[in-house]
Amino acid sequence: MTGSGREAPLLRVRKVYHERCPGCRQERKTQADHRIPYTEFLYIWIACLCAALPIQSLFPYLYFMIRDLEVAKQEQDIGFYAGFVGAAYFLGRTISAVPWGIFADKYGRKPCIVISILSVIVFNTLFGLSTTYWMAIVTRGLLGLLCGILGPIKAYASEVCRKEHQALGISLVTSSRAIALVIGPAIGGFLAQPAKKYPNLFSEESIFGRFPYFLPCFVISVLAAGACLACIWLPETLHMYHDDKVEAIEEMEAQVADSTSEDRNAKQSGSGRMASTKNLLKNWQLMSAITLYCVFSLHDTAYLEIFSLWAVSSRKYRGLSFTSQEVGTVLTISGFGVLVYQLLIYPLLAKYAGLVKPFRSAAVLSILLLATYPFMANLYGVELKVLINIASLLKNMFAVCPFSGRNKLLAYYYLYCFV
């Protein structure tokens, strides 16, 4: 027994690498190279950006697309039908999230990433070519169903680098959403209906004139095609080997090590960990954090869609009568402001005030801010544009507080369950 009161292990734990295993090859490379894998991180960032752009680019022109599909009998019903198109993508992602995680753990992260990017290329393009309402819903739903990149890409970002670089890899996944908040609305707002906005460049007889919402989808699909080509050079990080003899030896060694350590640490480790897992749902602090994150995710997505529909609605329905270009401008300015706030201001705020106080303040201020939106329908001209941009910027900045604490929530979950 050592001086610290702990017994020395009977078996020395050694890492066995398999030459035919892509995960082992990547792990050996990662352990030998102390540099930050900028190339892999760049590919990850581009892939996440391409997966986020179809979400952020939709809402500036969704109202006009539903109107042109002539599914709504009355103008005030356009928002009702637009809601189903917006929800179809997220319904698909909800259904396929767990199966995609299982797929990535069994067949690898790289196939999951490639299939997700291919789904963006195919179904985002078909969505832009939609000629009926149901075609729009089906293509949008299939896009969400087959784009299961969110979970596996986070695992990949942590596996492709050394432990000290994992925080940077995960932050790149998060930062891609902030960039999409800037680029997405600009693509959707400025490129939709190009034959009307840029008649000198696009004629009514061209494909972009006959399908007025195809150009923003086409641009995103081209970016996704480039990302798909870049994924060819992505290394696989999943450990996949089938050496039965080696696995049998390792399993026997693990069983012996577990049996010897179980007698020493049954109460300290085994029973405590099992109790922690069983009592996970009884941890009200953790459950409250997860519930709040879900509520604010719902709130953020609902705001993005409702704001876009409200802004383009007619004045007679208390809307703002904005064009898709004006909506895209407002959302782009907000996205750029959120990016600056998230990178420069929020880290200092969280450092000195913590995570809870800014979160509570943002929740209260969001209620007060949203209560002022209906009165903005009484404004016109420069006054309206200035105030709506300020309000949209503040609302999106308030949304940073719950979402920026996500990594700490996941870290707490991991420590609570497994440490």
The 8 nearest C-alpha neighbors of each residue, nearest first, counted from 0:
[[1, 6, 5, 4, 7, 2, 3, 8],
 [2, 0, 3, 4, 5, 6, 7, 8],
 [1, 3, 4, 0, 5, 6, 7, 8],
 [2, 4, 1, 5, 0, 6, 7, 8],
 [3, 5, 2, 1, 0, 6, 7, 263],
 [6, 4, 1, 3, 0, 7, 2, 263],
 [7, 5, 0, 1, 8, 4, 263, 9],
 [6, 8, 9, 0, 5, 1, 10, 11],
 [9, 7, 10, 6, 11, 256, 260, 259],
 [8, 10, 7, 11, 256, 259, 6, 255],
 [11, 9, 8, 12, 256, 252, 255, 7],
 [10, 12, 13, 8, 9, 256, 7, 252],
 [13, 11, 10, 14, 8, 252, 256, 253],
 [14, 12, 11, 15, 10, 249, 16, 252],
 [13, 15, 16, 12, 249, 11, 23, 17],
 [14, 16, 13, 17, 23, 249, 245, 12],
 [17, 15, 23, 18, 14, 24, 20, 27],
 [18, 16, 20, 19, 23, 15, 240, 24],
 [17, 19, 20, 16, 24, 23, 21, 240],
 [20, 18, 17, 21, 240, 24, 23, 239],
 [19, 21, 239, 23, 17, 240, 22, 18],
 [22, 20, 24, 23, 235, 25, 236, 238],
 [21, 23, 238, 236, 237, 25, 20, 24],
 [24, 22, 26, 20, 25, 21, 16, 17],
 [25, 23, 21, 27, 22, 26, 28, 20],
 [24, 26, 28, 22, 23, 27, 29, 236],
 [27, 25, 29, 23, 28, 24, 22, 30],
 [28, 26, 30, 24, 29, 25, 23, 31],
 [27, 29, 25, 31, 26, 30, 32, 24],
 [28, 30, 26, 32, 27, 31, 160, 161],
 [31, 29, 27, 28, 32, 26, 161, 33],
 [30, 32, 28, 29, 27, 33, 26, 34],
 [33, 31, 29, 34, 30, 28, 35, 161],
 [32, 34, 31, 35, 30, 29, 161, 160],
 [35, 33, 32, 36, 37, 161, 29, 160],
 [34, 36, 37, 164, 33, 160, 161, 32],
 [37, 35, 38, 39, 40, 34, 160, 159],
 [36, 38, 40, 39, 35, 41, 34, 42],
 [37, 39, 41, 40, 36, 42, 43, 35],
 [40, 38, 42, 41, 37, 36, 43, 233],
 [39, 41, 37, 43, 38, 42, 44, 36],
 [40, 42, 44, 38, 39, 43, 37, 45],
 [43, 41, 39, 45, 40, 44, 46, 229],
 [44, 42, 40, 46, 41, 45, 47, 39],
 [43, 45, 41, 47, 42, 46, 171, 175],
 [46, 44, 48, 42, 47, 43, 226, 49],
 [45, 47, 43, 49, 48, 44, 226, 42],
 [48, 46, 50, 44, 49, 45, 175, 43],
 [47, 49, 45, 175, 51, 50, 46, 44],
 [50, 48, 46, 52, 223, 47, 51, 45],
 [49, 51, 47, 48, 52, 46, 53, 119],
 [52, 50, 48, 49, 54, 53, 179, 176],
 [51, 53, 183, 55, 54, 49, 179, 50],
 [54, 52, 56, 51, 55, 57, 50, 123],
 [55, 53, 52, 51, 56, 57, 183, 58],
 [54, 56, 183, 52, 57, 53, 184, 180],
 [57, 55, 183, 187, 184, 53, 54, 52],
 [58, 56, 55, 54, 61, 59, 187, 60],
 [57, 59, 61, 60, 307, 304, 56, 55],
 [60, 58, 323, 188, 326, 327, 187, 307],
 [59, 61, 323, 63, 58, 62, 57, 64],
 [62, 60, 58, 64, 63, 57, 59, 65],
 [63, 61, 65, 64, 60, 308, 66, 81],
 [64, 62, 66, 60, 65, 61, 67, 323],
 [63, 65, 61, 67, 66, 62, 60, 68],
 [66, 64, 68, 62, 67, 63, 61, 81],
 [65, 67, 63, 64, 69, 68, 62, 77],
 [66, 68, 64, 69, 65, 63, 70, 62],
 [67, 69, 65, 66, 70, 131, 132, 64],
 [70, 68, 67, 66, 71, 65, 72, 132],
 [69, 71, 68, 72, 132, 65, 66, 80],
 [72, 70, 73, 77, 76, 69, 74, 66],
 [73, 71, 70, 74, 76, 69, 77, 75],
 [74, 72, 71, 76, 75, 77, 70, 69],
 [73, 75, 76, 77, 71, 72, 66, 78],
 [74, 76, 73, 77, 78, 316, 79, 71],
 [77, 75, 79, 74, 73, 78, 71, 80],
 [78, 76, 79, 80, 71, 75, 74, 81],
 [77, 79, 81, 76, 80, 82, 308, 75],
 [80, 78, 76, 77, 82, 81, 83, 75],
 [79, 81, 82, 77, 78, 83, 76, 84],
 [82, 80, 78, 84, 83, 79, 77, 65],
 [81, 83, 85, 80, 79, 84, 86, 78],
 [82, 84, 86, 85, 81, 80, 87, 79],
 [85, 83, 136, 81, 87, 82, 86, 135],
 [84, 86, 82, 83, 87, 81, 88, 304],
 [85, 87, 83, 89, 84, 88, 82, 90],
 [88, 86, 140, 90, 84, 89, 85, 139],
 [89, 87, 143, 140, 139, 91, 90, 86],
 [88, 90, 92, 91, 86, 87, 143, 93],
 [91, 89, 93, 87, 92, 88, 86, 94],
 [90, 92, 144, 143, 140, 94, 88, 89],
 [91, 93, 143, 89, 144, 95, 90, 94],
 [92, 94, 90, 91, 96, 95, 89, 144],
 [95, 93, 91, 92, 96, 90, 144, 97],
 [94, 96, 92, 98, 144, 93, 97, 99],
 [97, 95, 99, 93, 92, 98, 94, 147],
 [96, 98, 100, 99, 95, 101, 94, 93],
 [99, 97, 101, 95, 100, 96, 102, 94],
 [100, 98, 102, 96, 101, 97, 147, 95],
 [99, 101, 97, 103, 98, 102, 104, 151],
 [100, 102, 98, 104, 99, 103, 105, 97],
 [101, 103, 99, 105, 100, 104, 106, 98],
 [102, 104, 107, 108, 100, 101, 105, 106],
 [105, 103, 101, 102, 107, 106, 100, 237],
 [104, 106, 102, 103, 107, 101, 237, 239],
 [107, 105, 103, 102, 104, 108, 110, 237],
 [106, 108, 103, 237, 109, 104, 105, 110],
 [107, 109, 103, 111, 110, 151, 112, 155],
 [108, 110, 112, 111, 107, 235, 113, 233],
 [111, 109, 113, 112, 108, 107, 114, 106],
 [110, 112, 108, 114, 109, 113, 103, 115],
 [113, 111, 109, 115, 110, 114, 148, 116],
 [112, 114, 110, 116, 115, 111, 109, 117],
 [115, 113, 117, 111, 116, 112, 110, 118],
 [116, 114, 146, 118, 112, 117, 113, 147],
 [115, 117, 119, 113, 118, 114, 227, 223],
 [118, 116, 114, 120, 119, 115, 113, 121],
 [119, 117, 115, 121, 116, 120, 122, 142],
 [118, 120, 116, 123, 117, 121, 122, 142],
 [121, 119, 220, 117, 118, 123, 223, 122],
 [122, 120, 118, 124, 119, 123, 117, 125],
 [121, 123, 125, 124, 138, 142, 119, 118],
 [122, 124, 126, 119, 125, 121, 120, 216],
 [125, 123, 122, 127, 126, 121, 216, 217],
 [126, 124, 122, 128, 127, 123, 129, 121],
 [125, 127, 123, 129, 128, 124, 135, 138],
 [126, 128, 213, 124, 212, 125, 216, 129],
 [129, 127, 125, 126, 213, 210, 130, 124],
 [130, 128, 126, 135, 127, 134, 131, 125],
 [129, 131, 128, 68, 134, 132, 135, 210],
 [132, 130, 134, 133, 129, 68, 135, 70],
 [131, 133, 135, 134, 68, 136, 70, 130],
 [134, 132, 136, 135, 131, 137, 138, 129],
 [133, 135, 137, 131, 132, 136, 129, 138],
 [134, 136, 132, 133, 138, 129, 126, 137],
 [135, 137, 133, 84, 139, 134, 138, 140],
 [138, 136, 140, 134, 139, 135, 133, 141],
 [139, 137, 141, 135, 122, 140, 126, 136],
 [138, 140, 142, 136, 88, 137, 141, 87],
 [139, 141, 87, 88, 137, 91, 143, 142],
 [142, 140, 144, 138, 143, 139, 145, 137],
 [141, 143, 139, 140, 145, 144, 122, 118],
 [144, 142, 88, 91, 92, 146, 140, 141],
 [143, 145, 91, 141, 92, 142, 95, 146],
 [146, 144, 142, 143, 147, 115, 118, 141],
 [147, 145, 115, 143, 148, 144, 142, 118],
 [148, 146, 99, 145, 115, 149, 96, 92],
 [147, 149, 112, 151, 152, 146, 150, 115],
 [148, 150, 152, 147, 151, 153, 47, 146],
 [149, 151, 153, 152, 148, 100, 154, 147],
 [152, 150, 154, 153, 148, 149, 108, 155],
 [153, 151, 155, 154, 150, 149, 148, 156],
 [154, 152, 156, 155, 151, 150, 169, 157],
 [153, 155, 151, 157, 152, 156, 158, 150],
 [154, 156, 152, 158, 153, 157, 159, 151],
 [157, 155, 168, 153, 154, 158, 159, 152],
 [156, 158, 165, 154, 155, 159, 160, 168],
 [159, 157, 155, 160, 156, 154, 236, 161],
 [158, 160, 156, 157, 155, 236, 29, 161],
 [161, 159, 158, 29, 164, 157, 165, 36],
 [160, 162, 164, 163, 29, 165, 30, 159],
 [161, 163, 165, 164, 160, 157, 166, 158],
 [162, 164, 161, 165, 166, 160, 167, 35],
 [165, 163, 162, 167, 161, 166, 160, 168],
 [166, 164, 157, 168, 162, 167, 163, 169],
 [167, 165, 169, 168, 164, 170, 163, 157],
 [168, 166, 170, 165, 164, 169, 171, 163],
 [167, 169, 165, 156, 171, 166, 170, 157],
 [168, 170, 166, 172, 171, 167, 156, 153],
 [169, 171, 173, 167, 172, 168, 174, 166],
 [172, 170, 174, 168, 173, 169, 44, 175],
 [171, 173, 169, 170, 175, 174, 44, 47],
 [172, 174, 170, 171, 175, 176, 169, 177],
 [175, 173, 171, 177, 176, 172, 170, 178],
 [174, 176, 48, 178, 177, 173, 172, 47],
 [177, 175, 179, 174, 178, 173, 51, 180],
 [176, 178, 174, 180, 179, 175, 338, 334],
 [177, 179, 175, 181, 180, 176, 182, 174],
 [178, 180, 176, 182, 183, 181, 177, 52],
 [181, 179, 334, 177, 178, 183, 182, 55],
 [180, 182, 334, 331, 178, 179, 335, 183],
 [181, 183, 179, 185, 184, 180, 186, 178],
 [182, 184, 56, 55, 179, 52, 186, 185],
 [185, 183, 327, 56, 187, 186, 331, 188],
 [184, 186, 327, 188, 182, 183, 187, 189],
 [187, 185, 183, 184, 190, 189, 188, 215],
 [188, 186, 56, 184, 215, 185, 190, 191],
 [187, 189, 327, 324, 323, 185, 59, 186],
 [188, 190, 324, 186, 185, 187, 191, 327],
 [191, 189, 215, 186, 193, 187, 188, 214],
 [190, 192, 212, 193, 187, 189, 188, 215],
 [191, 193, 211, 194, 195, 212, 190, 196],
 [194, 192, 196, 197, 195, 191, 190, 201],
 [195, 193, 201, 198, 208, 197, 202, 192],
 [196, 194, 193, 192, 198, 197, 203, 208],
 [195, 197, 193, 194, 198, 192, 189, 190],
 [196, 198, 193, 194, 199, 200, 195, 201],
 [199, 197, 194, 201, 200, 195, 202, 196],
 [198, 200, 197, 201, 202, 194, 196, 195],
 [199, 201, 198, 197, 202, 194, 193, 196],
 [202, 200, 194, 198, 199, 197, 193, 205],
 [201, 203, 204, 205, 194, 198, 208, 200],
 [202, 204, 208, 205, 194, 209, 201, 207],
 [205, 203, 202, 208, 209, 206, 207, 201],
 [206, 204, 208, 207, 202, 203, 209, 201],
 [205, 207, 209, 208, 210, 204, 203, 211],
 [206, 208, 210, 211, 205, 209, 213, 214],
 [209, 207, 203, 205, 194, 211, 206, 210],
 [208, 210, 206, 207, 211, 205, 204, 203],
 [211, 209, 207, 208, 213, 212, 206, 128],
 [212, 210, 192, 208, 207, 213, 209, 191],
 [213, 211, 191, 127, 210, 214, 192, 215],
 [212, 214, 127, 216, 210, 211, 128, 215],
 [213, 215, 217, 216, 212, 190, 218, 207],
 [216, 214, 218, 190, 217, 187, 186, 213],
 [215, 217, 219, 213, 214, 127, 218, 124],
 [216, 218, 214, 220, 215, 219, 124, 213],
 [219, 217, 221, 215, 220, 216, 214, 222],
 [218, 220, 222, 216, 221, 217, 223, 215],
 [219, 221, 120, 223, 217, 222, 218, 224],
 [222, 220, 224, 218, 223, 219, 217, 225],
 [221, 223, 219, 225, 220, 224, 226, 218],
 [222, 224, 220, 226, 221, 225, 49, 120],
 [225, 223, 227, 221, 226, 222, 220, 228],
 [224, 226, 228, 222, 223, 227, 229, 221],
 [225, 227, 223, 229, 224, 228, 46, 45],
 [228, 226, 224, 230, 229, 225, 116, 223],
 [229, 227, 225, 230, 226, 231, 224, 232],
 [228, 230, 226, 231, 227, 232, 225, 42],
 [231, 229, 233, 227, 232, 228, 226, 113],
 [232, 230, 229, 233, 228, 227, 234, 113],
 [233, 231, 230, 229, 234, 228, 39, 42],
 [232, 234, 230, 231, 235, 39, 109, 229],
 [235, 233, 232, 236, 25, 109, 21, 159],
 [234, 236, 21, 109, 237, 22, 233, 108],
 [237, 235, 22, 25, 21, 158, 234, 238],
 [238, 236, 22, 107, 235, 239, 108, 21],
 [237, 239, 22, 20, 23, 21, 236, 240],
 [238, 240, 20, 237, 22, 21, 241, 19],
 [241, 239, 20, 242, 238, 19, 17, 21],
 [242, 240, 243, 239, 246, 245, 244, 20],
 [241, 243, 245, 244, 240, 246, 247, 17],
 [242, 244, 246, 245, 241, 247, 248, 240],
 [245, 243, 247, 246, 242, 248, 249, 241],
 [244, 246, 248, 247, 242, 243, 249, 250],
 [245, 247, 249, 243, 244, 248, 250, 242],
 [248, 246, 250, 244, 245, 249, 243, 251],
 [249, 247, 251, 245, 250, 246, 252, 244],
 [248, 250, 252, 246, 251, 247, 253, 245],
 [249, 251, 253, 247, 248, 252, 246, 254],
 [252, 250, 254, 248, 253, 249, 247, 255],
 [253, 251, 249, 255, 250, 254, 256, 248],
 [252, 254, 250, 256, 251, 255, 257, 249],
 [253, 255, 257, 251, 252, 256, 258, 250],
 [256, 254, 258, 252, 257, 253, 251, 259],
 [255, 257, 253, 259, 254, 258, 252, 260],
 [256, 258, 254, 260, 255, 259, 261, 253],
 [259, 257, 261, 255, 256, 260, 254, 262],
 [260, 258, 256, 257, 261, 262, 255, 263],
 [259, 261, 257, 263, 262, 258, 264, 256],
 [262, 260, 265, 258, 264, 263, 259, 257],
 [261, 263, 260, 265, 264, 259, 258, 257],
 [264, 262, 260, 261, 265, 259, 266, 267],
 [263, 265, 267, 261, 268, 266, 262, 260],
 [266, 264, 269, 261, 267, 268, 262, 270],
 [265, 267, 270, 264, 268, 269, 271, 263],
 [266, 268, 264, 265, 271, 269, 270, 272],
 [269, 267, 271, 264, 265, 266, 270, 272],
 [270, 268, 265, 272, 271, 273, 266, 267],
 [269, 271, 273, 266, 272, 268, 265, 274],
 [270, 272, 274, 268, 269, 273, 267, 275],
 [271, 273, 275, 269, 274, 270, 268, 276],
 [274, 272, 276, 270, 275, 271, 277, 269],
 [273, 275, 271, 277, 272, 276, 270, 278],
 [276, 274, 272, 278, 273, 277, 279, 416],
 [275, 277, 273, 279, 274, 278, 416, 272],
 [278, 276, 274, 275, 279, 273, 280, 281],
 [277, 279, 281, 275, 276, 280, 274, 282],
 [278, 280, 276, 281, 282, 277, 275, 416],
 [279, 281, 282, 278, 286, 283, 277, 285],
 [282, 280, 278, 279, 283, 286, 277, 285],
 [281, 283, 279, 280, 285, 284, 286, 278],
 [282, 284, 286, 285, 281, 287, 280, 288],
 [285, 283, 287, 286, 282, 288, 289, 281],
 [286, 284, 288, 287, 283, 282, 289, 412],
 [285, 287, 283, 289, 288, 284, 290, 282],
 [288, 286, 290, 284, 285, 289, 283, 291],
 [287, 289, 285, 291, 286, 290, 292, 284],
 [290, 288, 292, 286, 287, 291, 293, 285],
 [291, 289, 287, 293, 292, 288, 286, 294],
 [292, 290, 294, 288, 293, 289, 287, 295],
 [291, 293, 289, 295, 290, 294, 296, 288],
 [294, 292, 296, 290, 291, 295, 289, 297],
 [295, 293, 291, 297, 296, 292, 298, 290],
 [294, 296, 298, 292, 297, 293, 299, 291],
 [295, 297, 293, 299, 298, 294, 292, 300],
 [298, 296, 294, 295, 300, 299, 301, 293],
 [297, 299, 295, 301, 296, 300, 302, 294],
 [300, 298, 296, 302, 301, 297, 295, 303],
 [299, 301, 303, 297, 302, 298, 296, 304],
 [302, 300, 298, 304, 303, 299, 305, 297],
 [303, 301, 305, 299, 300, 304, 306, 298],
 [302, 304, 300, 306, 301, 305, 299, 307],
 [305, 303, 307, 301, 302, 306, 58, 308],
 [306, 304, 308, 302, 307, 303, 301, 309],
 [305, 307, 309, 303, 308, 304, 302, 310],
 [306, 308, 310, 304, 305, 309, 58, 59],
 [309, 307, 305, 306, 311, 310, 62, 312],
 [308, 310, 306, 312, 318, 307, 311, 305],
 [309, 311, 319, 307, 321, 308, 318, 312],
 [310, 312, 321, 320, 308, 309, 319, 322],
 [313, 311, 318, 309, 320, 310, 319, 308],
 [312, 314, 320, 318, 315, 316, 319, 311],
 [315, 313, 318, 317, 316, 319, 320, 312],
 [314, 316, 313, 317, 318, 312, 320, 319],
 [315, 317, 314, 318, 313, 312, 75, 319],
 [318, 316, 314, 315, 376, 313, 319, 312],
 [317, 319, 312, 314, 313, 309, 316, 310],
 [318, 320, 310, 321, 314, 376, 311, 312],
 [321, 319, 311, 313, 312, 314, 318, 310],
 [322, 320, 311, 319, 310, 325, 326, 323],
 [321, 323, 325, 324, 311, 326, 320, 188],
 [324, 322, 188, 59, 326, 60, 325, 327],
 [323, 325, 188, 189, 327, 322, 326, 328],
 [326, 324, 328, 322, 327, 323, 321, 329],
 [327, 325, 323, 329, 328, 324, 59, 330],
 [326, 328, 188, 184, 324, 185, 330, 325],
 [327, 329, 325, 331, 326, 330, 332, 324],
 [330, 328, 326, 332, 331, 327, 388, 333],
 [331, 329, 333, 327, 332, 328, 184, 334],
 [332, 330, 181, 334, 328, 333, 329, 184],
 [331, 333, 335, 329, 334, 330, 328, 336],
 [334, 332, 392, 330, 336, 331, 335, 391],
 [333, 335, 181, 180, 331, 337, 336, 332],
 [334, 336, 338, 332, 337, 181, 333, 331],
 [335, 337, 333, 339, 338, 334, 340, 332],
 [336, 338, 340, 334, 335, 396, 339, 341],
 [337, 339, 335, 341, 336, 340, 177, 342],
 [340, 338, 336, 342, 337, 341, 343, 335],
 [341, 339, 344, 337, 338, 343, 342, 345],
 [342, 340, 338, 345, 339, 337, 343, 344],
 [341, 343, 339, 340, 338, 344, 345, 346],
 [344, 342, 340, 339, 341, 345, 346, 347],
 [343, 345, 340, 347, 346, 341, 348, 342],
 [344, 346, 348, 341, 347, 340, 349, 343],
 [347, 345, 349, 348, 344, 350, 343, 342],
 [348, 346, 350, 345, 349, 344, 351, 343],
 [347, 349, 345, 350, 346, 351, 352, 344],
 [350, 348, 353, 346, 352, 354, 347, 351],
 [349, 351, 347, 348, 353, 352, 346, 354],
 [350, 352, 348, 349, 353, 347, 346, 354],
 [353, 351, 349, 348, 350, 356, 354, 357],
 [354, 352, 349, 350, 351, 355, 356, 348],
 [353, 355, 349, 356, 357, 358, 352, 404],
 [354, 356, 358, 357, 353, 359, 352, 360],
 [355, 357, 359, 358, 354, 360, 353, 352],
 [358, 356, 360, 359, 355, 361, 354, 400],
 [357, 359, 355, 361, 400, 356, 360, 401],
 [360, 358, 362, 356, 361, 357, 355, 363],
 [359, 361, 357, 363, 362, 358, 364, 356],
 [360, 362, 397, 364, 358, 359, 363, 365],
 [363, 361, 359, 365, 360, 364, 358, 366],
 [364, 362, 360, 366, 365, 361, 359, 367],
 [363, 365, 367, 361, 366, 362, 368, 360],
 [366, 364, 368, 362, 363, 367, 361, 369],
 [367, 365, 363, 369, 364, 368, 370, 362],
 [366, 368, 364, 370, 365, 369, 363, 371],
 [367, 369, 365, 370, 366, 371, 364, 390],
 [370, 368, 371, 366, 372, 367, 365, 394],
 [369, 371, 367, 368, 372, 366, 373, 374],
 [372, 370, 369, 368, 374, 373, 375, 367],
 [371, 373, 375, 369, 374, 370, 368, 376],
 [374, 372, 375, 371, 376, 370, 317, 369],
 [375, 373, 376, 372, 371, 377, 378, 370],
 [376, 374, 377, 372, 378, 373, 383, 371],
 [375, 377, 374, 378, 317, 319, 373, 318],
 [378, 376, 375, 374, 379, 373, 317, 383],
 [379, 377, 383, 375, 376, 382, 380, 374],
 [380, 378, 383, 382, 381, 377, 384, 376],
 [379, 381, 382, 383, 384, 378, 385, 386],
 [380, 382, 384, 383, 385, 379, 386, 378],
 [381, 383, 385, 380, 384, 379, 386, 378],
 [384, 382, 379, 378, 386, 381, 380, 385],
 [383, 385, 381, 387, 382, 386, 388, 380],
 [386, 384, 388, 382, 383, 387, 381, 389],
 [385, 387, 389, 383, 388, 384, 390, 382],
 [388, 386, 390, 384, 389, 385, 383, 391],
 [389, 387, 391, 385, 386, 390, 329, 392],
 [388, 390, 386, 392, 387, 391, 393, 385],
 [389, 391, 387, 393, 392, 388, 386, 394],
 [392, 390, 394, 388, 393, 389, 387, 333],
 [391, 393, 333, 389, 395, 390, 394, 388],
 [394, 392, 396, 390, 395, 391, 397, 389],
 [395, 393, 391, 397, 396, 392, 390, 365],
 [394, 396, 398, 392, 397, 393, 391, 337],
 [397, 395, 393, 398, 399, 337, 394, 392],
 [396, 398, 361, 394, 395, 399, 400, 393],
 [399, 397, 395, 396, 400, 401, 394, 402],
 [398, 400, 402, 396, 397, 403, 401, 395],
 [399, 401, 358, 403, 398, 402, 397, 357],
 [402, 400, 404, 403, 399, 358, 398, 292],
 [403, 401, 399, 404, 405, 400, 398, 292],
 [404, 402, 405, 400, 401, 399, 406, 341],
 [403, 405, 402, 407, 401, 406, 408, 400],
 [406, 404, 408, 402, 403, 407, 409, 401],
 [405, 407, 409, 408, 404, 410, 403, 169],
 [406, 408, 410, 404, 409, 405, 411, 403],
 [409, 407, 405, 411, 406, 410, 412, 404],
 [410, 408, 412, 406, 411, 407, 413, 405],
 [409, 411, 407, 413, 412, 408, 406, 414],
 [412, 410, 408, 414, 409, 413, 415, 407],
 [411, 413, 409, 415, 410, 414, 416, 408],
 [414, 412, 410, 416, 411, 415, 417, 409],
 [415, 413, 418, 411, 417, 412, 416, 410],
 [414, 416, 412, 413, 417, 411, 418, 275],
 [417, 415, 413, 414, 276, 275, 412, 418],
 [416, 418, 414, 413, 415, 272, 276, 275],
 [417, 414, 415, 416, 413, 272, 268, 275]]
